[in-house]
Amino acid sequence: MSTYVSTARPRSSAARLPKTIALSAVLLVAAWFVYVYVFPYYFHYNPAQYGVYWLRRGGLLLHISGGMVALLIGPWQFSQRLRQRHLQVHRVMGRVYLVAIACGATGAFYMGCTTFFGWGWGTSLVILALAWATTAGMAFYAIKQRQIQIHQEWMIRSYVVTFAFVTFRFLNDMGPTSHLQPHLVRSITFVWVSWVVPLVVAEVILQLRSIRSLTRVPRQAKLS
C-alpha cells in the first residue's frame, strides 16, 4: 500500500472526460438499482412485499437505506471538481457516506446473524458487512491522519464493496448465471464473488499505479 501524498497536477477537462463518463455510468446504474430493488420496500410496506423478512424488516430497512445512500453519494466523492470547488460539501457528503455505511453494515450483520437460510448464507452476509465497515473505516482513519492518497485508495476499496450489492443482483438475477442451481448455493457464491473479485481487481490496479508513481520519482531525479 502506498504511503505518499499525491502531488499530481490538475488534469485538463479532456483528461478528466473518461473518469467523468465512468462515474456518471456508475451513478446511473446505482440509481437504477435503487429504483428497482430498494424503492419497492418503501412503496409497498406489507408482508407480501417483504416475505420472510417481514419479521426482521427493521434490519432490512436499515441495511437497504444505508446502502442506498452510500451507493448514490459514493460516485460524487471521486469528483476532483467537487473537491476543489466545494471542499466543505465533499467533507459533509463524506460524513454522510460513512454514517450510511455504518447503518447498512449493521443491518447486514443483523440479517446475517438471524437468517433463515442457513449458516453459509449468514456467514457470507456477516463477512461482507465486516468488509464494508472495515474499508470505510480505513478511509476515515487515513483522512484523519491527513494521508490523502491512502484515503483515496481506501475510498475506492470502500465503494467497490458498496457496489457489491449491485454486482450481486446482476449475477444472481440476470443473464446465464441466474439459471445456475441450486438457488441457495448460487446466491451464497455470488455474495462472495460480488465483492472479493472486484476488490482483488481494484487492488491490483491501485498497486500498479503506486509502483509506476514510485518508479517515476527516481527517473525524474536523475534527469534533474
Secondary structure in CASP SS format (residue, H / E / C, confidence):
PFRMAT SS
TARGET T0000
AUTHOR 0000-0000-0000
METHOD secondary structure of the structure
MODEL  1
M C 1.00
S C 1.00
T C 1.00
Y C 1.00
V C 1.00
S C 1.00
T C 1.00
A C 1.00
R C 1.00
P C 1.00
R C 1.00
S C 1.00
S H 1.00
A H 1.00
A H 1.00
R H 1.00
L H 1.00
P H 1.00
K H 1.00
T H 1.00
I H 1.00
A H 1.00
L H 1.00
S H 1.00
A H 1.00
V H 1.00
L H 1.00
L H 1.00
V H 1.00
A H 1.00
A H 1.00
W H 1.00
F H 1.00
V H 1.00
Y H 1.00
V H 1.00
Y H 1.00
V H 1.00
F H 1.00
P H 1.00
Y H 1.00
Y H 1.00
F H 1.00
H C 1.00
Y C 1.00
N C 1.00
P H 1.00
A H 1.00
Q H 1.00
Y H 1.00
G H 1.00
V H 1.00
Y H 1.00
W H 1.00
L H 1.00
R H 1.00
R H 1.00
G H 1.00
G H 1.00
L H 1.00
L H 1.00
L H 1.00
H H 1.00
I H 1.00
S H 1.00
G H 1.00
G H 1.00
M H 1.00
V H 1.00
A H 1.00
L H 1.00
L H 1.00
I H 1.00
G H 1.00
P H 1.00
W H 1.00
Q H 1.00
F H 1.00
S C 1.00
Q H 1.00
R H 1.00
L H 1.00
R H 1.00
Q H 1.00
R H 1.00
H C 1.00
L H 1.00
Q H 1.00
V H 1.00
H H 1.00
R H 1.00
V H 1.00
M H 1.00
G H 1.00
R H 1.00
V H 1.00
Y H 1.00
L H 1.00
V H 1.00
A H 1.00
I H 1.00
A H 1.00
C H 1.00
G H 1.00
A H 1.00
T H 1.00
G H 1.00
A H 1.00
F H 1.00
Y H 1.00
M H 1.00
G H 1.00
C H 1.00
T C 1.00
T C 1.00
F C 1.00
F C 1.00
G C 1.00
W H 1.00
G H 1.00
W H 1.00
G H 1.00
T H 1.00
S H 1.00
L H 1.00
V H 1.00
I H 1.00
L H 1.00
A H 1.00
L H 1.00
A H 1.00
W H 1.00
A H 1.00
T H 1.00
T H 1.00
A H 1.00
G H 1.00
M H 1.00
A H 1.00
F H 1.00
Y H 1.00
A H 1.00
I H 1.00
K H 1.00
Q C 1.00
R C 1.00
Q C 1.00
I H 1.00
Q H 1.00
I H 1.00
H H 1.00
Q H 1.00
E H 1.00
W H 1.00
M H 1.00
I H 1.00
R H 1.00
S H 1.00
Y H 1.00
V H 1.00
V H 1.00
T H 1.00
F C 1.00
A H 1.00
F H 1.00
V H 1.00
T H 1.00
F H 1.00
R H 1.00
F H 1.00
L H 1.00
N H 1.00
D H 1.00
M C 1.00
G C 1.00
P H 1.00
T H 1.00
S H 1.00
H H 1.00
L C 1.00
Q C 1.00
P C 1.00
H H 1.00
L H 1.00
V H 1.00
R H 1.00
S H 1.00
I H 1.00
T H 1.00
F H 1.00
V H 1.00
W H 1.00
V H 1.00
S H 1.00
W H 1.00
V H 1.00
V H 1.00
P H 1.00
L H 1.00
V H 1.00
V H 1.00
A H 1.00
E H 1.00
V H 1.00
I H 1.00
L H 1.00
Q H 1.00
L H 1.00
R H 1.00
S H 1.00
I H 1.00
R H 1.00
S H 1.00
L H 1.00
T H 1.00
R H 1.00
V H 1.00
P H 1.00
R H 1.00
Q H 1.00
A H 1.00
K H 1.00
L H 1.00
S C 1.00
END
